[in-house]
Amino acid sequence: MLDRVEAPYEAVDIGGDPELEARYREWLPVVEIDGARAFVYYVDEAAYRRKLSQAS
């Protein structure tokens, strides 16, 4: 879905990074927009597009 929206994003593999694993493991998948958590577990495409349009 993220590729279909055609907005730039950075995928981060948390495996092997104890700090990231402790912070995000129970929330996967998680999407942050401008450093703020926007979605956990599931990303609704319409809501994602709306949040992107509202982001700075």
PyRosetta script that sets phi, psi and omega in degrees:
from pyrosetta import init, pose_from_sequence

init()
pose = pose_from_sequence("MLDRVEAPYEAVDIGGDPELEARYREWLPVVEIDGARAFVYYVDEAAYRRKLSQAS")
pose.set_psi(1, -41.2)
pose.set_omega(1, -179.7)
pose.set_phi(2, -61.6)
pose.set_psi(2, -38.5)
pose.set_omega(2, 177.2)
pose.set_phi(3, -67.5)
pose.set_psi(3, -37.9)
pose.set_omega(3, -178.7)
pose.set_phi(4, -64.4)
pose.set_psi(4, -34.9)
pose.set_omega(4, -179.2)
pose.set_phi(5, -70.0)
pose.set_psi(5, -23.5)
pose.set_omega(5, 177.8)
pose.set_phi(6, 61.3)
pose.set_psi(6, 38.3)
pose.set_omega(6, 172.3)
pose.set_phi(7, -108.6)
pose.set_psi(7, 141.5)
pose.set_omega(7, 179.9)
pose.set_phi(8, -63.7)
pose.set_psi(8, 141.7)
pose.set_omega(8, 176.4)
pose.set_phi(9, -151.2)
pose.set_psi(9, 162.9)
pose.set_omega(9, 177.5)
pose.set_phi(10, -118.9)
pose.set_psi(10, 119.2)
pose.set_omega(10, 174.9)
pose.set_phi(11, -87.8)
pose.set_psi(11, 133.7)
pose.set_omega(11, -177.7)
pose.set_phi(12, -120.5)
pose.set_psi(12, 123.2)
pose.set_omega(12, 174.9)
pose.set_phi(13, -88.2)
pose.set_psi(13, 114.7)
pose.set_omega(13, -176.6)
pose.set_phi(14, -84.7)
pose.set_psi(14, -9.6)
pose.set_omega(14, -178.3)
pose.set_phi(15, -58.4)
pose.set_psi(15, 129.0)
pose.set_omega(15, 177.9)
pose.set_phi(16, 88.2)
pose.set_psi(16, -3.7)
pose.set_omega(16, 177.3)
pose.set_phi(17, -111.0)
pose.set_psi(17, 99.5)
pose.set_omega(17, -174.6)
pose.set_phi(18, -55.3)
pose.set_psi(18, -37.0)
pose.set_omega(18, -179.3)
pose.set_phi(19, -66.7)
pose.set_psi(19, -46.8)
pose.set_omega(19, 179.4)
pose.set_phi(20, -67.9)
pose.set_psi(20, -38.5)
pose.set_omega(20, 177.9)
pose.set_phi(21, -61.4)
pose.set_psi(21, -43.7)
pose.set_omega(21, 179.6)
pose.set_phi(22, -65.3)
pose.set_psi(22, -35.4)
pose.set_omega(22, -176.1)
pose.set_phi(23, -78.3)
pose.set_psi(23, -36.0)
pose.set_omega(23, -169.7)
pose.set_phi(24, -118.1)
pose.set_psi(24, -14.0)
pose.set_omega(24, -170.6)
pose.set_phi(25, -47.4)
pose.set_psi(25, -48.7)
pose.set_omega(25, -175.6)
pose.set_phi(26, -80.6)
pose.set_psi(26, -2.1)
pose.set_omega(26, -178.5)
pose.set_phi(27, -105.5)
pose.set_psi(27, -2.7)
pose.set_omega(27, -172.1)
pose.set_phi(28, -66.1)
pose.set_psi(28, 142.1)
pose.set_omega(28, -10.5)
pose.set_phi(29, -75.9)
pose.set_psi(29, 151.9)
pose.set_omega(29, 178.3)
pose.set_phi(30, -128.4)
pose.set_psi(30, 140.1)
pose.set_omega(30, 176.8)
pose.set_phi(31, -122.7)
pose.set_psi(31, 127.4)
pose.set_omega(31, 175.2)
pose.set_phi(32, -112.6)
pose.set_psi(32, 143.3)
pose.set_omega(32, 175.9)
pose.set_phi(33, -122.6)
pose.set_psi(33, 121.6)
pose.set_omega(33, -176.5)
pose.set_phi(34, 54.0)
pose.set_psi(34, 38.9)
pose.set_omega(34, 176.2)
pose.set_phi(35, 81.7)
pose.set_psi(35, -0.5)
pose.set_omega(35, 179.3)
pose.set_phi(36, -109.5)
pose.set_psi(36, 136.3)
pose.set_omega(36, 179.6)
pose.set_phi(37, -63.0)
pose.set_psi(37, 121.9)
pose.set_omega(37, -177.6)
pose.set_phi(38, -108.2)
pose.set_psi(38, -34.4)
pose.set_omega(38, -178.2)
pose.set_phi(39, -146.3)
pose.set_psi(39, 145.7)
pose.set_omega(39, 169.8)
pose.set_phi(40, -133.9)
pose.set_psi(40, 146.6)
pose.set_omega(40, 177.5)
pose.set_phi(41, 70.5)
pose.set_psi(41, -43.1)
pose.set_omega(41, -175.5)
pose.set_phi(42, -148.0)
pose.set_psi(42, 141.3)
pose.set_omega(42, 178.1)
pose.set_phi(43, -116.2)
pose.set_psi(43, 117.2)
pose.set_omega(43, 175.8)
pose.set_phi(44, -83.3)
pose.set_psi(44, 123.3)
pose.set_omega(44, -173.4)
pose.set_phi(45, -60.3)
pose.set_psi(45, -45.4)
pose.set_omega(45, -179.2)
pose.set_phi(46, -62.6)
pose.set_psi(46, -43.1)
pose.set_omega(46, 178.9)
pose.set_phi(47, -66.7)
pose.set_psi(47, -37.5)
pose.set_omega(47, 177.8)
pose.set_phi(48, -62.5)
pose.set_psi(48, -46.9)
pose.set_omega(48, 178.4)
pose.set_phi(49, -61.0)
pose.set_psi(49, -41.5)
pose.set_omega(49, 179.6)
pose.set_phi(50, -62.9)
pose.set_psi(50, -45.6)
pose.set_omega(50, -179.6)
pose.set_phi(51, -65.5)
pose.set_psi(51, -37.6)
pose.set_omega(51, 176.8)
pose.set_phi(52, -62.9)
pose.set_psi(52, -40.5)
pose.set_omega(52, -178.8)
pose.set_phi(53, -68.4)
pose.set_psi(53, -24.5)
pose.set_omega(53, 179.3)
pose.set_phi(54, -89.3)
pose.set_psi(54, -13.6)
pose.set_omega(54, -177.4)
pose.set_phi(55, -73.0)
pose.set_psi(55, 154.7)
pose.set_omega(55, 179.8)
pose.set_phi(56, -75.5)
pose.dump_pdb("model.pdb")
